[in-house]
Amino acid sequence: MACREAGVPVELHLYMKGGHGLGLANELTQAVDGYGIEPSCESWMELAYIWMMEVVA
């Protein structure tokens, strides 16, 4: 709310699965123990890119 009140563009996406530090959430950034693969979270990178393009436009 503070960002919105300050005029800072924000967007929030909550995923049912996953956790902090997933990276790309696929095999490219998985940890040695296999953590980090969560197909349902792979979309976050594309969403972040779209958001950033809209902010600088």
All heavy atoms as atom14 arrays in JSON, in Angstrom:
{
  "sequence": "MACREAGVPVELHLYMKGGHGLGLANELTQAVDGYGIEPSCESWMELAYIWMMEVVA",
  "atom14_mask": [
    [1, 1, 1, 1, 1, 1, 1, 1, 0, 0, 0, 0, 0, 0],
    [1, 1, 1, 1, 1, 0, 0, 0, 0, 0, 0, 0, 0, 0],
    [1, 1, 1, 1, 1, 1, 0, 0, 0, 0, 0, 0, 0, 0],
    [1, 1, 1, 1, 1, 1, 1, 1, 1, 1, 1, 0, 0, 0],
    [1, 1, 1, 1, 1, 1, 1, 1, 1, 0, 0, 0, 0, 0],
    [1, 1, 1, 1, 1, 0, 0, 0, 0, 0, 0, 0, 0, 0],
    [1, 1, 1, 1, 0, 0, 0, 0, 0, 0, 0, 0, 0, 0],
    [1, 1, 1, 1, 1, 1, 1, 0, 0, 0, 0, 0, 0, 0],
    [1, 1, 1, 1, 1, 1, 1, 0, 0, 0, 0, 0, 0, 0],
    [1, 1, 1, 1, 1, 1, 1, 0, 0, 0, 0, 0, 0, 0],
    [1, 1, 1, 1, 1, 1, 1, 1, 1, 0, 0, 0, 0, 0],
    [1, 1, 1, 1, 1, 1, 1, 1, 0, 0, 0, 0, 0, 0],
    [1, 1, 1, 1, 1, 1, 1, 1, 1, 1, 0, 0, 0, 0],
    [1, 1, 1, 1, 1, 1, 1, 1, 0, 0, 0, 0, 0, 0],
    [1, 1, 1, 1, 1, 1, 1, 1, 1, 1, 1, 1, 0, 0],
    [1, 1, 1, 1, 1, 1, 1, 1, 0, 0, 0, 0, 0, 0],
    [1, 1, 1, 1, 1, 1, 1, 1, 1, 0, 0, 0, 0, 0],
    [1, 1, 1, 1, 0, 0, 0, 0, 0, 0, 0, 0, 0, 0],
    [1, 1, 1, 1, 0, 0, 0, 0, 0, 0, 0, 0, 0, 0],
    [1, 1, 1, 1, 1, 1, 1, 1, 1, 1, 0, 0, 0, 0],
    [1, 1, 1, 1, 0, 0, 0, 0, 0, 0, 0, 0, 0, 0],
    [1, 1, 1, 1, 1, 1, 1, 1, 0, 0, 0, 0, 0, 0],
    [1, 1, 1, 1, 0, 0, 0, 0, 0, 0, 0, 0, 0, 0],
    [1, 1, 1, 1, 1, 1, 1, 1, 0, 0, 0, 0, 0, 0],
    [1, 1, 1, 1, 1, 0, 0, 0, 0, 0, 0, 0, 0, 0],
    [1, 1, 1, 1, 1, 1, 1, 1, 0, 0, 0, 0, 0, 0],
    [1, 1, 1, 1, 1, 1, 1, 1, 1, 0, 0, 0, 0, 0],
    [1, 1, 1, 1, 1, 1, 1, 1, 0, 0, 0, 0, 0, 0],
    [1, 1, 1, 1, 1, 1, 1, 0, 0, 0, 0, 0, 0, 0],
    [1, 1, 1, 1, 1, 1, 1, 1, 1, 0, 0, 0, 0, 0],
    [1, 1, 1, 1, 1, 0, 0, 0, 0, 0, 0, 0, 0, 0],
    [1, 1, 1, 1, 1, 1, 1, 0, 0, 0, 0, 0, 0, 0],
    [1, 1, 1, 1, 1, 1, 1, 1, 0, 0, 0, 0, 0, 0],
    [1, 1, 1, 1, 0, 0, 0, 0, 0, 0, 0, 0, 0, 0],
    [1, 1, 1, 1, 1, 1, 1, 1, 1, 1, 1, 1, 0, 0],
    [1, 1, 1, 1, 0, 0, 0, 0, 0, 0, 0, 0, 0, 0],
    [1, 1, 1, 1, 1, 1, 1, 1, 0, 0, 0, 0, 0, 0],
    [1, 1, 1, 1, 1, 1, 1, 1, 1, 0, 0, 0, 0, 0],
    [1, 1, 1, 1, 1, 1, 1, 0, 0, 0, 0, 0, 0, 0],
    [1, 1, 1, 1, 1, 1, 0, 0, 0, 0, 0, 0, 0, 0],
    [1, 1, 1, 1, 1, 1, 0, 0, 0, 0, 0, 0, 0, 0],
    [1, 1, 1, 1, 1, 1, 1, 1, 1, 0, 0, 0, 0, 0],
    [1, 1, 1, 1, 1, 1, 0, 0, 0, 0, 0, 0, 0, 0],
    [1, 1, 1, 1, 1, 1, 1, 1, 1, 1, 1, 1, 1, 1],
    [1, 1, 1, 1, 1, 1, 1, 1, 0, 0, 0, 0, 0, 0],
    [1, 1, 1, 1, 1, 1, 1, 1, 1, 0, 0, 0, 0, 0],
    [1, 1, 1, 1, 1, 1, 1, 1, 0, 0, 0, 0, 0, 0],
    [1, 1, 1, 1, 1, 0, 0, 0, 0, 0, 0, 0, 0, 0],
    [1, 1, 1, 1, 1, 1, 1, 1, 1, 1, 1, 1, 0, 0],
    [1, 1, 1, 1, 1, 1, 1, 1, 0, 0, 0, 0, 0, 0],
    [1, 1, 1, 1, 1, 1, 1, 1, 1, 1, 1, 1, 1, 1],
    [1, 1, 1, 1, 1, 1, 1, 1, 0, 0, 0, 0, 0, 0],
    [1, 1, 1, 1, 1, 1, 1, 1, 0, 0, 0, 0, 0, 0],
    [1, 1, 1, 1, 1, 1, 1, 1, 1, 0, 0, 0, 0, 0],
    [1, 1, 1, 1, 1, 1, 1, 0, 0, 0, 0, 0, 0, 0],
    [1, 1, 1, 1, 1, 1, 1, 0, 0, 0, 0, 0, 0, 0],
    [1, 1, 1, 1, 1, 0, 0, 0, 0, 0, 0, 0, 0, 0]
  ],
  "atom14_positions": [
    [[0.83, -1.18, 0.0], [0.0, 0.0, 0.0], [0.88, 1.25, 0.0], [0.52, 2.25, -0.62], [-0.93, -0.01, 1.2], [-2.04, -1.06, 1.15], [-3.1, -0.93, -0.31], [-3.92, 0.6, 0.0], [0.0, 0.0, 0.0], [0.0, 0.0, 0.0], [0.0, 0.0, 0.0], [0.0, 0.0, 0.0], [0.0, 0.0, 0.0], [0.0, 0.0, 0.0]],
    [[2.0, 1.19, 0.7], [2.87, 2.37, 0.76], [3.4, 2.7, -0.63], [3.51, 3.88, -0.99], [4.02, 2.12, 1.73], [0.0, 0.0, 0.0], [0.0, 0.0, 0.0], [0.0, 0.0, 0.0], [0.0, 0.0, 0.0], [0.0, 0.0, 0.0], [0.0, 0.0, 0.0], [0.0, 0.0, 0.0], [0.0, 0.0, 0.0], [0.0, 0.0, 0.0]],
    [[3.74, 1.7, -1.42], [4.21, 1.95, -2.79], [3.12, 2.61, -3.61], [3.37, 3.59, -4.32], [4.66, 0.65, -3.44], [6.23, 0.03, -2.84], [0.0, 0.0, 0.0], [0.0, 0.0, 0.0], [0.0, 0.0, 0.0], [0.0, 0.0, 0.0], [0.0, 0.0, 0.0], [0.0, 0.0, 0.0], [0.0, 0.0, 0.0], [0.0, 0.0, 0.0]],
    [[1.93, 2.09, -3.54], [0.82, 2.67, -4.29], [0.56, 4.12, -3.87], [0.36, 4.99, -4.69], [-0.45, 1.84, -4.13], [-0.4, 0.54, -4.9], [-1.73, -0.2, -4.76], [-1.67, -1.43, -5.49], [-2.17, -1.6, -6.72], [-2.76, -0.61, -7.33], [-2.07, -2.76, -7.33], [0.0, 0.0, 0.0], [0.0, 0.0, 0.0], [0.0, 0.0, 0.0]],
    [[0.58, 4.35, -2.57], [0.36, 5.7, -2.06], [1.45, 6.66, -2.52], [1.2, 7.84, -2.71], [0.26, 5.68, -0.53], [-1.01, 5.02, -0.04], [-1.02, 4.79, 1.46], [-0.07, 5.21, 2.15], [-1.99, 4.16, 1.94], [0.0, 0.0, 0.0], [0.0, 0.0, 0.0], [0.0, 0.0, 0.0], [0.0, 0.0, 0.0], [0.0, 0.0, 0.0]],
    [[2.67, 6.12, -2.74], [3.79, 6.95, -3.19], [3.88, 7.02, -4.71], [4.8, 7.62, -5.24], [5.09, 6.39, -2.61], [0.0, 0.0, 0.0], [0.0, 0.0, 0.0], [0.0, 0.0, 0.0], [0.0, 0.0, 0.0], [0.0, 0.0, 0.0], [0.0, 0.0, 0.0], [0.0, 0.0, 0.0], [0.0, 0.0, 0.0], [0.0, 0.0, 0.0]],
    [[2.93, 6.39, -5.4], [2.93, 6.42, -6.85], [3.93, 5.47, -7.5], [4.27, 5.61, -8.67], [0.0, 0.0, 0.0], [0.0, 0.0, 0.0], [0.0, 0.0, 0.0], [0.0, 0.0, 0.0], [0.0, 0.0, 0.0], [0.0, 0.0, 0.0], [0.0, 0.0, 0.0], [0.0, 0.0, 0.0], [0.0, 0.0, 0.0], [0.0, 0.0, 0.0]],
    [[4.4, 4.49, -6.74], [5.34, 3.51, -7.26], [4.54, 2.35, -7.85], [3.7, 1.76, -7.16], [6.27, 2.99, -6.14], [7.19, 1.9, -6.65], [7.06, 4.14, -5.53], [0.0, 0.0, 0.0], [0.0, 0.0, 0.0], [0.0, 0.0, 0.0], [0.0, 0.0, 0.0], [0.0, 0.0, 0.0], [0.0, 0.0, 0.0], [0.0, 0.0, 0.0]],
    [[4.77, 2.01, -9.13], [4.03, 0.91, -9.73], [4.4, -0.43, -9.1], [5.58, -0.72, -8.91], [4.43, 0.96, -11.21], [5.7, 1.71, -11.26], [5.72, 2.62, -10.07], [0.0, 0.0, 0.0], [0.0, 0.0, 0.0], [0.0, 0.0, 0.0], [0.0, 0.0, 0.0], [0.0, 0.0, 0.0], [0.0, 0.0, 0.0], [0.0, 0.0, 0.0]],
    [[3.39, -1.19, -8.75], [3.62, -2.49, -8.11], [2.72, -3.55, -8.74], [1.7, -3.24, -9.35], [3.35, -2.44, -6.59], [4.29, -1.49, -5.89], [1.91, -2.06, -6.3], [0.0, 0.0, 0.0], [0.0, 0.0, 0.0], [0.0, 0.0, 0.0], [0.0, 0.0, 0.0], [0.0, 0.0, 0.0], [0.0, 0.0, 0.0], [0.0, 0.0, 0.0]],
    [[3.13, -4.78, -8.58], [2.35, -5.92, -9.03], [2.72, -7.08, -8.12], [3.88, -7.22, -7.72], [2.73, -6.23, -10.48], [1.79, -7.21, -11.16], [2.05, -7.25, -12.65], [1.99, -6.19, -13.31], [2.31, -8.35, -13.17], [0.0, 0.0, 0.0], [0.0, 0.0, 0.0], [0.0, 0.0, 0.0], [0.0, 0.0, 0.0], [0.0, 0.0, 0.0]],
    [[1.77, -7.92, -7.79], [2.01, -9.03, -6.88], [1.43, -10.31, -7.46], [0.28, -10.32, -7.9], [1.37, -8.76, -5.51], [1.42, -9.89, -4.49], [2.85, -10.16, -4.06], [0.56, -9.55, -3.29], [0.0, 0.0, 0.0], [0.0, 0.0, 0.0], [0.0, 0.0, 0.0], [0.0, 0.0, 0.0], [0.0, 0.0, 0.0], [0.0, 0.0, 0.0]],
    [[2.23, -11.35, -7.46], [1.77, -12.67, -7.91], [2.12, -13.66, -6.81], [3.27, -13.75, -6.4], [2.47, -13.08, -9.21], [2.19, -12.15, -10.33], [1.13, -12.33, -11.19], [2.8, -11.02, -10.72], [1.12, -11.34, -12.06], [2.12, -10.53, -11.8], [0.0, 0.0, 0.0], [0.0, 0.0, 0.0], [0.0, 0.0, 0.0], [0.0, 0.0, 0.0]],
    [[1.14, -14.38, -6.36], [1.35, -15.41, -5.34], [1.14, -16.77, -5.98], [0.14, -16.99, -6.66], [0.35, -15.22, -4.18], [0.45, -13.9, -3.44], [-0.68, -13.81, -2.41], [1.8, -13.74, -2.78], [0.0, 0.0, 0.0], [0.0, 0.0, 0.0], [0.0, 0.0, 0.0], [0.0, 0.0, 0.0], [0.0, 0.0, 0.0], [0.0, 0.0, 0.0]],
    [[2.08, -17.64, -5.76], [2.01, -18.99, -6.32], [1.69, -19.98, -5.21], [2.16, -19.85, -4.08], [3.34, -19.35, -6.97], [3.66, -18.5, -8.17], [4.38, -17.32, -8.05], [3.23, -18.87, -9.43], [4.67, -16.54, -9.16], [3.52, -18.1, -10.55], [4.24, -16.94, -10.4], [4.53, -16.16, -11.5], [0.0, 0.0, 0.0], [0.0, 0.0, 0.0]],
    [[0.91, -20.98, -5.55], [0.52, -21.99, -4.56], [1.7, -22.83, -4.1], [1.75, -23.27, -2.95], [-0.57, -22.91, -5.12], [-1.91, -22.22, -5.22], [-3.21, -23.26, -5.91], [-3.16, -24.68, -4.85], [0.0, 0.0, 0.0], [0.0, 0.0, 0.0], [0.0, 0.0, 0.0], [0.0, 0.0, 0.0], [0.0, 0.0, 0.0], [0.0, 0.0, 0.0]],
    [[2.66, -23.07, -4.98], [3.82, -23.89, -4.65], [5.08, -23.07, -4.81], [5.07, -22.0, -5.37], [3.89, -25.1, -5.59], [2.75, -26.07, -5.46], [2.94, -27.23, -6.42], [1.8, -28.21, -6.32], [1.98, -29.32, -7.26], [0.0, 0.0, 0.0], [0.0, 0.0, 0.0], [0.0, 0.0, 0.0], [0.0, 0.0, 0.0], [0.0, 0.0, 0.0]],
    [[6.17, -23.64, -4.34], [7.46, -22.98, -4.5], [7.87, -22.25, -3.25], [7.21, -22.3, -2.22], [0.0, 0.0, 0.0], [0.0, 0.0, 0.0], [0.0, 0.0, 0.0], [0.0, 0.0, 0.0], [0.0, 0.0, 0.0], [0.0, 0.0, 0.0], [0.0, 0.0, 0.0], [0.0, 0.0, 0.0], [0.0, 0.0, 0.0], [0.0, 0.0, 0.0]],
    [[8.99, -21.58, -3.35], [9.51, -20.84, -2.22], [10.51, -19.81, -2.7], [10.7, -19.63, -3.91], [0.0, 0.0, 0.0], [0.0, 0.0, 0.0], [0.0, 0.0, 0.0], [0.0, 0.0, 0.0], [0.0, 0.0, 0.0], [0.0, 0.0, 0.0], [0.0, 0.0, 0.0], [0.0, 0.0, 0.0], [0.0, 0.0, 0.0], [0.0, 0.0, 0.0]],
    [[11.17, -19.17, -1.77], [12.15, -18.15, -2.12], [13.39, -18.8, -2.75], [13.79, -19.88, -2.36], [12.55, -17.37, -0.87], [13.46, -16.25, -1.17], [13.04, -15.1, -1.8], [14.79, -16.09, -0.96], [14.07, -14.28, -1.94], [15.15, -14.86, -1.44], [0.0, 0.0, 0.0], [0.0, 0.0, 0.0], [0.0, 0.0, 0.0], [0.0, 0.0, 0.0]],
    [[13.96, -18.14, -3.72], [15.21, -18.61, -4.29], [15.06, -19.65, -5.38], [15.97, -20.45, -5.59], [0.0, 0.0, 0.0], [0.0, 0.0, 0.0], [0.0, 0.0, 0.0], [0.0, 0.0, 0.0], [0.0, 0.0, 0.0], [0.0, 0.0, 0.0], [0.0, 0.0, 0.0], [0.0, 0.0, 0.0], [0.0, 0.0, 0.0], [0.0, 0.0, 0.0]],
    [[13.95, -19.65, -6.09], [13.76, -20.63, -7.16], [14.56, -20.3, -8.41], [14.7, -21.14, -9.29], [12.28, -20.74, -7.54], [11.37, -21.41, -6.53], [9.93, -21.37, -7.03], [11.79, -22.83, -6.27], [0.0, 0.0, 0.0], [0.0, 0.0, 0.0], [0.0, 0.0, 0.0], [0.0, 0.0, 0.0], [0.0, 0.0, 0.0], [0.0, 0.0, 0.0]],
    [[15.06, -19.1, -8.52], [15.74, -18.71, -9.76], [14.75, -18.73, -10.9], [13.69, -18.13, -10.82], [0.0, 0.0, 0.0], [0.0, 0.0, 0.0], [0.0, 0.0, 0.0], [0.0, 0.0, 0.0], [0.0, 0.0, 0.0], [0.0, 0.0, 0.0], [0.0, 0.0, 0.0], [0.0, 0.0, 0.0], [0.0, 0.0, 0.0], [0.0, 0.0, 0.0]],
    [[15.07, -19.44, -11.96], [14.15, -19.55, -13.09], [13.07, -20.6, -12.84], [12.16, -20.75, -13.63], [14.93, -19.92, -14.35], [15.96, -18.9, -14.82], [16.73, -19.44, -16.01], [15.31, -17.58, -15.16], [0.0, 0.0, 0.0], [0.0, 0.0, 0.0], [0.0, 0.0, 0.0], [0.0, 0.0, 0.0], [0.0, 0.0, 0.0], [0.0, 0.0, 0.0]],
    [[13.19, -21.34, -11.76], [12.25, -22.4, -11.37], [12.31, -23.59, -12.3], [11.39, -24.38, -12.37], [10.82, -21.87, -11.25], [0.0, 0.0, 0.0], [0.0, 0.0, 0.0], [0.0, 0.0, 0.0], [0.0, 0.0, 0.0], [0.0, 0.0, 0.0], [0.0, 0.0, 0.0], [0.0, 0.0, 0.0], [0.0, 0.0, 0.0], [0.0, 0.0, 0.0]],
    [[13.42, -23.73, -13.02], [13.56, -24.88, -13.9], [14.95, -25.51, -13.73], [15.7, -25.14, -12.83], [13.31, -24.49, -15.37], [14.29, -23.47, -15.89], [15.42, -23.36, -15.42], [13.88, -22.7, -16.87], [0.0, 0.0, 0.0], [0.0, 0.0, 0.0], [0.0, 0.0, 0.0], [0.0, 0.0, 0.0], [0.0, 0.0, 0.0], [0.0, 0.0, 0.0]],
    [[15.29, -26.44, -14.59], [16.54, -27.19, -14.47], [17.78, -26.31, -14.56], [18.84, -26.65, -14.03], [16.62, -28.28, -15.55], [15.57, -29.36, -15.42], [14.22, -28.97, -16.01], [14.14, -27.94, -16.74], [13.24, -29.67, -15.73], [0.0, 0.0, 0.0], [0.0, 0.0, 0.0], [0.0, 0.0, 0.0], [0.0, 0.0, 0.0], [0.0, 0.0, 0.0]],
    [[17.67, -25.17, -15.24], [18.83, -24.29, -15.41], [19.35, -23.71, -14.1], [20.53, -23.42, -13.97], [18.5, -23.15, -16.38], [18.27, -23.55, -17.83], [17.8, -22.35, -18.64], [19.55, -24.12, -18.43], [0.0, 0.0, 0.0], [0.0, 0.0, 0.0], [0.0, 0.0, 0.0], [0.0, 0.0, 0.0], [0.0, 0.0, 0.0], [0.0, 0.0, 0.0]],
    [[18.47, -23.52, -13.13], [18.88, -22.89, -11.88], [18.6, -23.76, -10.66], [18.6, -23.26, -9.54], [18.21, -21.51, -11.71], [16.79, -21.68, -11.79], [18.67, -20.53, -12.77], [0.0, 0.0, 0.0], [0.0, 0.0, 0.0], [0.0, 0.0, 0.0], [0.0, 0.0, 0.0], [0.0, 0.0, 0.0], [0.0, 0.0, 0.0], [0.0, 0.0, 0.0]],
    [[18.39, -25.05, -10.86], [18.12, -25.91, -9.71], [19.36, -26.08, -8.84], [20.49, -25.98, -9.3], [17.62, -27.28, -10.16], [18.68, -28.16, -10.78], [18.13, -29.52, -11.15], [17.22, -30.01, -10.52], [18.7, -30.13, -12.16], [0.0, 0.0, 0.0], [0.0, 0.0, 0.0], [0.0, 0.0, 0.0], [0.0, 0.0, 0.0], [0.0, 0.0, 0.0]],
    [[19.14, -26.31, -7.58], [20.22, -26.54, -6.64], [20.76, -27.96, -6.8], [20.11, -28.81, -7.42], [19.73, -26.32, -5.21], [0.0, 0.0, 0.0], [0.0, 0.0, 0.0], [0.0, 0.0, 0.0], [0.0, 0.0, 0.0], [0.0, 0.0, 0.0], [0.0, 0.0, 0.0], [0.0, 0.0, 0.0], [0.0, 0.0, 0.0], [0.0, 0.0, 0.0]],
    [[21.9, -28.22, -6.22], [22.51, -29.54, -6.29], [21.58, -30.6, -5.73], [21.51, -31.72, -6.23], [23.87, -29.55, -5.54], [24.46, -30.93, -5.5], [24.84, -28.56, -6.17], [0.0, 0.0, 0.0], [0.0, 0.0, 0.0], [0.0, 0.0, 0.0], [0.0, 0.0, 0.0], [0.0, 0.0, 0.0], [0.0, 0.0, 0.0], [0.0, 0.0, 0.0]],
    [[20.82, -30.23, -4.7], [19.89, -31.19, -4.08], [18.57, -31.32, -4.84], [17.66, -32.01, -4.42], [19.62, -30.82, -2.63], [18.89, -29.49, -2.47], [18.57, -28.84, -3.49], [18.64, -29.11, -1.31], [0.0, 0.0, 0.0], [0.0, 0.0, 0.0], [0.0, 0.0, 0.0], [0.0, 0.0, 0.0], [0.0, 0.0, 0.0], [0.0, 0.0, 0.0]],
    [[18.46, -30.63, -5.98], [17.25, -30.72, -6.79], [16.23, -29.64, -6.52], [15.26, -29.49, -7.26], [0.0, 0.0, 0.0], [0.0, 0.0, 0.0], [0.0, 0.0, 0.0], [0.0, 0.0, 0.0], [0.0, 0.0, 0.0], [0.0, 0.0, 0.0], [0.0, 0.0, 0.0], [0.0, 0.0, 0.0], [0.0, 0.0, 0.0], [0.0, 0.0, 0.0]],
    [[16.43, -28.85, -5.44], [15.48, -27.78, -5.13], [15.5, -26.74, -6.23], [16.54, -26.43, -6.79], [15.84, -27.1, -3.8], [14.92, -25.93, -3.5], [13.65, -26.16, -3.0], [15.33, -24.63, -3.74], [12.8, -25.09, -2.73], [14.49, -23.56, -3.47], [13.23, -23.8, -2.97], [12.39, -22.75, -2.72], [0.0, 0.0, 0.0], [0.0, 0.0, 0.0]],
    [[14.35, -26.21, -6.52], [14.27, -25.1, -7.46], [13.51, -25.39, -8.73], [13.33, -24.5, -9.54], [0.0, 0.0, 0.0], [0.0, 0.0, 0.0], [0.0, 0.0, 0.0], [0.0, 0.0, 0.0], [0.0, 0.0, 0.0], [0.0, 0.0, 0.0], [0.0, 0.0, 0.0], [0.0, 0.0, 0.0], [0.0, 0.0, 0.0], [0.0, 0.0, 0.0]],
    [[13.07, -26.61, -8.91], [12.27, -26.92, -10.09], [10.81, -26.88, -9.68], [10.35, -27.69, -8.88], [12.61, -28.3, -10.68], [14.06, -28.3, -11.15], [11.67, -28.63, -11.83], [14.53, -29.64, -11.69], [0.0, 0.0, 0.0], [0.0, 0.0, 0.0], [0.0, 0.0, 0.0], [0.0, 0.0, 0.0], [0.0, 0.0, 0.0], [0.0, 0.0, 0.0]],
    [[10.09, -25.9, -10.2], [8.66, -25.77, -9.92], [7.99, -25.18, -11.14], [7.92, -23.96, -11.31], [8.43, -24.89, -8.69], [6.98, -24.84, -8.25], [6.4, -26.22, -8.07], [6.86, -26.97, -7.2], [5.47, -26.55, -8.83], [0.0, 0.0, 0.0], [0.0, 0.0, 0.0], [0.0, 0.0, 0.0], [0.0, 0.0, 0.0], [0.0, 0.0, 0.0]],
    [[7.51, -26.05, -12.05], [6.92, -25.59, -13.3], [5.83, -24.53, -13.13], [5.73, -23.62, -13.95], [6.35, -26.86, -13.92], [7.2, -27.96, -13.36], [7.51, -27.52, -11.95], [0.0, 0.0, 0.0], [0.0, 0.0, 0.0], [0.0, 0.0, 0.0], [0.0, 0.0, 0.0], [0.0, 0.0, 0.0], [0.0, 0.0, 0.0], [0.0, 0.0, 0.0]],
    [[5.06, -24.61, -12.08], [3.98, -23.63, -11.9], [4.52, -22.23, -11.61], [3.78, -21.25, -11.73], [3.05, -24.07, -10.77], [3.72, -24.09, -9.53], [0.0, 0.0, 0.0], [0.0, 0.0, 0.0], [0.0, 0.0, 0.0], [0.0, 0.0, 0.0], [0.0, 0.0, 0.0], [0.0, 0.0, 0.0], [0.0, 0.0, 0.0], [0.0, 0.0, 0.0]],
    [[5.8, -22.1, -11.27], [6.39, -20.8, -10.96], [7.26, -20.25, -12.09], [7.77, -19.13, -11.98], [7.23, -20.9, -9.69], [6.29, -21.29, -8.22], [0.0, 0.0, 0.0], [0.0, 0.0, 0.0], [0.0, 0.0, 0.0], [0.0, 0.0, 0.0], [0.0, 0.0, 0.0], [0.0, 0.0, 0.0], [0.0, 0.0, 0.0], [0.0, 0.0, 0.0]],
    [[7.44, -21.01, -13.15], [8.32, -20.57, -14.23], [7.87, -19.26, -14.86], [8.68, -18.53, -15.44], [8.42, -21.64, -15.31], [9.26, -22.83, -14.9], [9.41, -23.84, -16.02], [9.59, -23.42, -17.18], [9.34, -25.05, -15.73], [0.0, 0.0, 0.0], [0.0, 0.0, 0.0], [0.0, 0.0, 0.0], [0.0, 0.0, 0.0], [0.0, 0.0, 0.0]],
    [[6.61, -18.93, -14.75], [6.09, -17.72, -15.39], [6.57, -16.43, -14.75], [6.44, -15.36, -15.34], [4.57, -17.74, -15.39], [4.09, -17.68, -14.05], [0.0, 0.0, 0.0], [0.0, 0.0, 0.0], [0.0, 0.0, 0.0], [0.0, 0.0, 0.0], [0.0, 0.0, 0.0], [0.0, 0.0, 0.0], [0.0, 0.0, 0.0], [0.0, 0.0, 0.0]],
    [[7.16, -16.49, -13.57], [7.51, -15.25, -12.87], [8.49, -14.39, -13.65], [8.39, -13.16, -13.63], [8.03, -15.53, -11.46], [9.49, -15.82, -11.38], [10.07, -17.05, -11.37], [10.56, -14.88, -11.29], [11.44, -16.94, -11.28], [11.77, -15.61, -11.24], [10.63, -13.5, -11.25], [13.01, -14.99, -11.15], [11.88, -12.89, -11.17], [13.04, -13.63, -11.11]],
    [[9.42, -15.0, -14.37], [10.42, -14.23, -15.1], [9.76, -13.43, -16.24], [10.07, -12.26, -16.43], [11.5, -15.15, -15.64], [12.65, -14.41, -16.28], [13.62, -13.42, -15.15], [14.71, -14.65, -14.51], [0.0, 0.0, 0.0], [0.0, 0.0, 0.0], [0.0, 0.0, 0.0], [0.0, 0.0, 0.0], [0.0, 0.0, 0.0], [0.0, 0.0, 0.0]],
    [[8.87, -14.05, -16.97], [8.17, -13.36, -18.05], [7.29, -12.24, -17.49], [7.24, -11.14, -18.05], [7.32, -14.34, -18.86], [6.54, -13.71, -19.99], [7.41, -13.16, -21.13], [8.59, -13.55, -21.23], [6.9, -12.33, -21.9], [0.0, 0.0, 0.0], [0.0, 0.0, 0.0], [0.0, 0.0, 0.0], [0.0, 0.0, 0.0], [0.0, 0.0, 0.0]],
    [[6.61, -12.51, -16.39], [5.78, -11.48, -15.76], [6.63, -10.3, -15.29], [6.24, -9.15, -15.45], [5.01, -12.07, -14.58], [3.93, -13.09, -14.95], [3.41, -13.78, -13.69], [2.81, -12.44, -15.72], [0.0, 0.0, 0.0], [0.0, 0.0, 0.0], [0.0, 0.0, 0.0], [0.0, 0.0, 0.0], [0.0, 0.0, 0.0], [0.0, 0.0, 0.0]],
    [[7.81, -10.58, -14.74], [8.7, -9.5, -14.3], [9.18, -8.68, -15.49], [9.23, -7.44, -15.42], [9.9, -10.09, -13.55], [0.0, 0.0, 0.0], [0.0, 0.0, 0.0], [0.0, 0.0, 0.0], [0.0, 0.0, 0.0], [0.0, 0.0, 0.0], [0.0, 0.0, 0.0], [0.0, 0.0, 0.0], [0.0, 0.0, 0.0], [0.0, 0.0, 0.0]],
    [[9.49, -9.34, -16.58], [9.94, -8.64, -17.78], [8.84, -7.71, -18.32], [9.11, -6.54, -18.6], [10.35, -9.65, -18.85], [10.74, -9.0, -20.16], [11.97, -8.41, -20.31], [9.84, -8.98, -21.22], [12.32, -7.8, -21.51], [10.18, -8.37, -22.42], [11.42, -7.78, -22.56], [11.75, -7.18, -23.74], [0.0, 0.0, 0.0], [0.0, 0.0, 0.0]],
    [[7.64, -8.22, -18.42], [6.52, -7.42, -18.9], [6.3, -6.22, -17.99], [6.13, -5.09, -18.45], [5.24, -8.27, -19.01], [5.4, -9.31, -20.12], [4.01, -7.4, -19.23], [4.32, -10.39, -20.11], [0.0, 0.0, 0.0], [0.0, 0.0, 0.0], [0.0, 0.0, 0.0], [0.0, 0.0, 0.0], [0.0, 0.0, 0.0], [0.0, 0.0, 0.0]],
    [[6.36, -6.44, -16.7], [6.17, -5.35, -15.73], [7.24, -4.29, -15.91], [6.95, -3.09, -15.96], [6.19, -5.92, -14.31], [6.03, -4.87, -13.26], [4.86, -4.32, -12.83], [7.07, -4.24, -12.51], [5.11, -3.38, -11.86], [6.46, -3.32, -11.65], [8.45, -4.37, -12.5], [7.19, -2.54, -10.75], [9.18, -3.59, -11.62], [8.55, -2.68, -10.76]],
    [[8.49, -4.71, -16.05], [9.58, -3.74, -16.21], [9.45, -2.95, -17.51], [9.7, -1.74, -17.53], [10.94, -4.44, -16.16], [11.31, -4.87, -14.76], [12.97, -5.55, -14.67], [12.66, -7.25, -15.11], [0.0, 0.0, 0.0], [0.0, 0.0, 0.0], [0.0, 0.0, 0.0], [0.0, 0.0, 0.0], [0.0, 0.0, 0.0], [0.0, 0.0, 0.0]],
    [[9.02, -3.6, -18.57], [8.82, -2.89, -19.84], [7.72, -1.84, -19.73], [7.81, -0.77, -20.31], [8.51, -3.87, -20.97], [9.67, -4.78, -21.34], [11.04, -3.89, -22.11], [12.18, -3.7, -20.77], [0.0, 0.0, 0.0], [0.0, 0.0, 0.0], [0.0, 0.0, 0.0], [0.0, 0.0, 0.0], [0.0, 0.0, 0.0], [0.0, 0.0, 0.0]],
    [[6.68, -2.15, -18.96], [5.59, -1.19, -18.77], [6.03, -0.03, -17.88], [5.6, 1.11, -18.1], [4.38, -1.89, -18.17], [3.71, -2.84, -19.13], [2.54, -3.6, -18.52], [2.24, -3.4, -17.32], [1.95, -4.42, -19.23], [0.0, 0.0, 0.0], [0.0, 0.0, 0.0], [0.0, 0.0, 0.0], [0.0, 0.0, 0.0], [0.0, 0.0, 0.0]],
    [[6.9, -0.28, -16.92], [7.36, 0.77, -16.01], [8.23, 1.78, -16.75], [8.1, 2.98, -16.54], [8.13, 0.16, -14.81], [8.85, 1.23, -14.02], [7.18, -0.6, -13.91], [0.0, 0.0, 0.0], [0.0, 0.0, 0.0], [0.0, 0.0, 0.0], [0.0, 0.0, 0.0], [0.0, 0.0, 0.0], [0.0, 0.0, 0.0], [0.0, 0.0, 0.0]],
    [[9.09, 1.31, -17.66], [9.98, 2.23, -18.35], [9.35, 2.86, -19.58], [9.91, 3.79, -20.15], [11.32, 1.55, -18.75], [12.06, 1.09, -17.52], [11.09, 0.42, -19.73], [0.0, 0.0, 0.0], [0.0, 0.0, 0.0], [0.0, 0.0, 0.0], [0.0, 0.0, 0.0], [0.0, 0.0, 0.0], [0.0, 0.0, 0.0], [0.0, 0.0, 0.0]],
    [[8.18, 2.37, -19.99], [7.52, 2.91, -21.19], [6.88, 4.25, -20.92], [6.61, 4.68, -19.88], [6.47, 1.93, -21.68], [0.0, 0.0, 0.0], [0.0, 0.0, 0.0], [0.0, 0.0, 0.0], [0.0, 0.0, 0.0], [0.0, 0.0, 0.0], [0.0, 0.0, 0.0], [0.0, 0.0, 0.0], [0.0, 0.0, 0.0], [0.0, 0.0, 0.0]]
  ]
}
